[in-house]
Amino acid sequence: MVAAGIIPQLVKMRGTETVEVREHASAVLANLGLAQGGKGNKRAIVHAGAIQPRVELLSDSSITVQKHAACTL
């Protein structure tokens, strides 16, 4: 998934008004970052510009989005 360029697309989804989309996109980013041997994934997440959007999602209206954003960081 990372090699296919999914991370920038997931980062863009943070701006959607649909809570479920934000929740799922945040969950995928968190899982990619936490995956065993995910150091390359973490680098890709940083290079995609995901850090500031994740910080912003810490104050999202959805607790689930907040939790996944925190896990990504």
C-alpha atoms as one frame of an Amber mdcrd trajectory, in Angstrom:
protein
   0.000   0.000   0.000   2.777   2.411   0.897   4.664   1.705  -2.322   1.453
   2.354  -4.245   1.309   5.895  -2.830  -1.636   5.513  -0.485  -0.264   7.705
   2.317  -0.698  11.103   0.601  -4.260  10.112  -0.290  -4.992   9.196   3.327
  -3.553  12.511   4.510  -5.869  14.395   2.146  -8.895  12.599   3.611  -8.507
  14.477   6.904 -10.373  17.395   5.343 -13.503  15.423   4.541 -16.681  16.220
   6.402 -17.612  12.549   6.669 -16.600  11.305  10.107 -16.348   7.675   8.997
 -13.871   8.567   6.253 -11.704  10.502   8.717 -11.896   7.603  11.179 -10.900
   4.959   8.635  -8.146   7.035   7.038  -6.717   7.824  10.472  -6.900   4.154
  11.474  -4.990   3.047   8.373  -2.269   5.644   8.965  -1.991   4.596  12.614
  -1.752   0.917  11.669   0.881   1.612   9.029   2.936   3.580  11.529   2.612
   0.959  14.251   3.244  -2.046  11.996   6.204  -4.223  12.881   9.109  -3.061
  10.790   7.137   0.082  10.000  10.065   2.501  10.156   9.852   2.945   6.387
   6.139   3.572   6.789   6.809   6.204   9.432   9.251   7.953   7.125   6.674
   7.889   4.330   4.034   9.332   6.683   6.368  12.191   7.647   7.387  12.836
   4.035   3.714  12.973   3.011   3.246  15.926   5.351   1.005  14.021   7.735
   2.336  15.313  11.047   0.591  18.695  11.184  -2.734  17.270   9.932  -2.512
  14.539  12.624  -1.910  17.196  15.278  -4.968  19.085  14.017  -7.048  15.902
  14.213  -6.297  15.648  17.937  -9.142  18.140  18.382 -11.531  16.421  15.945
 -15.148  15.993  17.033 -14.706  12.208  16.853 -12.888  10.539  19.747 -11.990
   7.686  17.394 -10.251  10.089  14.996  -8.413  11.666  17.935  -7.250   8.253
  19.154  -5.957   7.183  15.737  -4.274  10.544  15.174  -2.467  10.189  18.502
  -1.337   6.666  17.610   0.101   7.929  14.343   2.185  10.489  16.192
